[in-house]
Amino acid sequence: MTNSADLHARLEHLESRLAALEARAAQAVPSVPPAAQEDGFWVLERLERDAPEGVLLFSGHVRLPTGEHWAWQEGQAAPEFLNADWQGAAPALAALGHPLRLAVLRAVLHGQQTTQELQGQPDLGGAGKLYHHLRELQAAGWLTLEGRGRYVVPAQKVIPLLVILRATGCVDSGPPPSGE
């Protein structure tokens, strides 16, 4: 049986955790701009008006935990894209098809960019596995190696990577990688 003092201490601890979570939620940025909340399909309506034959467009901007800010927009006429040869996309998509590679990309975007920092992440496996996956991501263009052994997601790949991951519908919000 739990005594009254222990129960009171546990309740205080839970209340402080709840207060901290509520404070974080109050500071959270809405997932869509206020204008989009009022007019849910503002981008789509403009695309349908300006390109009635169809167009594929992705865009976004992100401020990474590293402080870097990236913005990107790309589009292509839908008929042209539907008739294109899609086989060239296979290596880039295959490189994203491994959980450890996705963990590496996430860690790099969160600022763990050197081999030493990445090896310090318990979920990224041993050095041999890590180097194998780093090579695969480099070969597919998702990572580049800059001076002093620092890996980065190339600027032109940041938003496309995030859009691809979001498009899967399978990414849950969660805590940042350990080490932050």
N, C-alpha and C positions, 0 to 999 in steps of 0.2 A: 504494500500500500504506500502511495506517495504522500509525504507529509505536506502540510500547508505551505511552509516556506519554500520547499522545492517546487511546488506547483506555481506559486507566486513568481518565483524567479524564471521559470520556463515561460509563463505568460508574458512577463516583461520582455523577455528575449524575443518572443514571437511578435509582440507589438512593435518593437524597435525595427525588426526586419520588415514588417509590413509597412511601417512609416517610410523606410528607405526605398522600398519598391514603389510606393505611391509617389514619392518625390521624383524618382527616375521616370515614372510614367508621365508625370506632369510636364517634364522637360522634353519628352519625346516629340520628334518632328512628325507631323501627319504623313502618312504613306503616300498621299497624293496632294498636289497643291490645292488650296481652298477653291480656286476657280474651277478646278476639275471636279471637286466634290459637288459644286452647285450645278455644273453642266457635265455630267459624267463622260460623255463621248466627244469632247471638244476637239481632240486631235483627229479622231476617226471621221467626224463630220467634215472637217476641213479637207482631209485626204479624199473623201468620196466626192466632194465638190471639185477639188482641183485635179484629180486624176481618176475619172470615172471608170477607166479600163482596169484600174487596180494598181496599187503600189505597195511595196514593202518598205517600211521605214523603221529604223530603231535609232534611238537617241537617248542621251542621258548625261548627267554630270554627277560626279561623286567626289567628295572630299575624304580621302583615305585616312586611316588612323596615323599614317606617317606625316600628314599635313599636306601631301600632294593633292592638287585638284586637277581632275581630268574631265573633259567634256568631249562628246563625240556625237556625230550625226551621220547616218548613212542611209541611202535609199536606192531602190531599183524598181523599175517598172515590173509589175507582176507577170505579164505575159512573157517578157524577156527572161525573167528568172525561172519561170516554170519550164521554159524550153531549153534552159542551159544544161550543161553536163555537170551533174552533182558529184561525180566520183572524186574530184579533187578535194572535196571536204572531208573525205574519210580519215586521212591521217590526223587532221586537227581534232576531229570529233573522237577518234579512237584514243588520242592522248588524254582526253578529258574523261575517259571511261574507266579510270581506276581511282578508287577512294583515296589512296595515298597521294596521287598526283593532285587531286583536288585539295587535299590538306596542305600540300606544299604551296600551291597557288594562294590559298587563303592566308597561310603564314607569311608569305612574301608580301602580299597586299597589306598585311598588318604590321610590316616593318621588320620581320625576321628575315633578313635578306642575304646574310653570309652563310657559307656552308657550316661554319661553327655554330651560328645561331639556329640553323635548321636542325643540325645534329642534336642540339639540346632539347628539341621537342620530342617528348616520349612517344607521341602518336605517329612520328614520321619514320620509324624503323631504324635499323642500323645503317652504318655508313655505306655499305655496298648497295643496299636497296635504295638508299637516298640518291646516290650518284646515278644509278640506273634510271630512276624516275626524273631526275634533273635533266639527264641527256635526252630522254623522250620528250619532255616538255620543250626543251630547246629546239630539237629537231622539228617539232610541230609549230614552232614560232610563238608559243605561249610564254616562254621565258627567254631573256637574253642575259648574258654575263657581262657585267660592266667592270670597270677597274676595281682592284682590290678584292676580287672574288665576290662581288655583290651581284645577286640575281635580282632582276626586275621584270615585271610584266610590261612589255613595251606599251607606250602611251596609246598607240592606235588599237591595242588589244584589250585595254581595261574595260571599257564600256561593253564591247561585244562579248567578252567573257561573262560579265555580270548578267547581260541580257540572255545569253544562252542558258546560264544556270537558272535564272528566273523563269525562263520559258519552260523548263522541265516541270514546273509546278511541284517539285519535290524538295525544295530547300526550306527548312524550318529555321526560324529565328533562334539564335542561341548565343551563348557566351562567346567572347573572342577567344582565339587560341591562347593556350597557357603561355606565360611569359610576359604578359602585358600588365 
